Amino acid sequence: MITLSEVTSLVEVLLIDDDQDDYLLTADMLASTDRGHFTLHWAKDYDSGLERILRDEQDVYLIDVRLAGRSGIDLISEAVSKGGVKPLIAFTGSRDSVTDQAAMEAGAVDYLIKGEVTPDILERTIRYALERHQTAGRMAESEELFRLAFQDAPIGMVLVSLEGVLFRVNPAFAQMLGYSPDEIVGKTFEEITAPNDRAASGGAVLQLVRGELASIHLSKRYLQKDRSSVPAELRASVVSGPDGQPRYLVAHVVDVSELQEANSRLQDLVASQTNLIASVSHELRTPLTSLIGFAEVLSDASHDMTPDERTEVLRVISDQGADLSDLIDDLLVAARTEIGELTVKSISVDLRAQVAQVIGSMSRTAPKPIKINGGARAMGDPQRVRQILRNLVSNSIEYGGSEITITAEQTANHATVSVADNGSPIPAELTERIFEPYVRAQHREGLTQSVGLGLSISRQLAELMNGRLSYQRNKGSNVFELQLPPAPEPKSSA
């Protein structure tokens, strides 16, 4: 880059003039300058001069305003319009303010009067033209960088007048509020601010304009085009002019609706974990209290118990221990599923046999009769099938009606086992939510509050076995249906 201080730089100059004497005179002046670091080239006419300007081979161009019947001013204008970027200096034969003004308006950066030019004036004019050109180039580059940063920024950027009028916005900000950039330009900050936030926002901006604050950071809500609100974080500062006086505000706006939703989900998660801890503590404490109490009774020699009483106590201990084991199984499955480490088998399973095993293990604790109908074979994990059935049957025992029926059925496309009871229907708004963790559709007085994981875990296990678990109210009954892939027919022996 060439500046006045760079005395060793070589400047390439092209003179476009139809007079050879002018060329020789200009060459002598450039050669006699103190620095003398100029190379002068010559183009004799309009067309060759235009061609060489557009080839961009020289650093600066001197153009005579009269070129053998053609206008050097037209040449300047055409060169600029066709992309000529280097500085153009008009050479005039006499002082004529109209011609000089026309040359500048056409795109010349300066003009020289031939009869008044000296070597020093010529050198200074050329170098000042180069410096202005380089300064303009740097400014253009800076403006392009700002334009790209402004337009392509993933967050909202806004330029606002001191009166609060938006005069430039980027696409991200316009899209945030549901406008096009053209639609939102001209609106005031007050118009697009939620009514309850206007006083605080306006007061902070006023302090900023007065110079009382270097910048502001606000949490506020903006009004979208449909008049709904969007939460945002605003940072704004003042842009001052060369005189130090504020000219306008530049603001960065970030849509934080997703962040707020994430925070809300996190709070829900923390609440659910707290709920889980409270529920699990209650669930564990009840059977543990029974276990400890009955164990102390058995170990106390002063208790004179009959063999039947001792057998009953041992059965209670066994049942309470089984309940604890089931609860721990559910908790382990929930934890392993959450981190993606739970695996299941896929083998042929006799669904009726699995039902019978579950009912057999619950026979002493099931106060209601349970009917078993049909039969089917499915592809799945026997342990996990039993875990699902145990949760479904426990759910019916605790919350269902007086009759429980379990039915296994086989079709060409799937195998199903359903658990139905004649209890009260589940509210319509909860028929899907009951499969979410910690959600219970009903609670009965006198019954221990469950953890609320059984149905959620059961659905996850069904899906891991390429099946599904669903609920429906059918003919006065609550029906939970486990659907699994059918097992292939066994191959007949020859």
HUHURA-V383587 format. One line per field, one symbol per residue. ss: DSSP state (@ for helix, = for strand, . for the rest). psi: psi as a letter, one per 30 degrees, with the letter a starting at -180 (. if undefined). Layout:
BEGIN
ss=???
psi=???
END
This chain:
BEGIN
ss=..........======...@@@@@@@@@@@@......======..@@@@@@@@@@....=====.==..==@@@@@@@@@@.....======....@@@@@@@@@@...====@@@..@@@@@@@@@@@@@@@@@@@@@@@@@@@@@@@@@@...======...=====.@@@@@@@...@@@@...=....=.@@@@@@@@@@@@@@@.....=========.....============.....==========.@@@@@@@@@@@@@@@@@@@@@@@@@@@@@@@@@@@@@@@@@@@.......@@@@@@@@@@@@@@@@@@@@@@@@@@@@@@@@........====@@@@@@@@@@@@.......=====..====.@@@@@@@@@@@@@@@@@@....=======....=======......@@@..@@@..................@@@@@@@@@@@...=======..========.=........
psi=kklffiffkkkkkkkjkgjeeeeeeeeeeefgleegikkklkkfleeeeeeeeffhflflkkkkfjihflkfeeeeeeeefggkflkkkkjlfljjeeeeeeeeffgkfllkjefgkleeeeeeeeeeeeeeeeeeeeeeeeeeeeeeeeegkflkkkkklffgkkfklleeeeeegglleeefkflleeegkkeffeeeeeeeeeeeefgfkelljkklklkleggllkklkkkllkklafgfkkelkkkkkkjgeeeeeeeeeeeeeeeeeeeeeeeeeeeeeeeeeeeeeeeeeefjffjjkleeeeeeeeeeeeeeeeeeeeeeeeeeeeeeeegggklllilkkjeeeeeeeeeefgeffjfkkkkklallklkajeeeeeeeeeeeeeeeeefaafkkkkkklklfflklkkjklhaklkkefgfeffglkgkkflkkkfkkklfgfeeeeeeeeeefghalklkljjhgkkjkkkklkkklkkkkk.
END
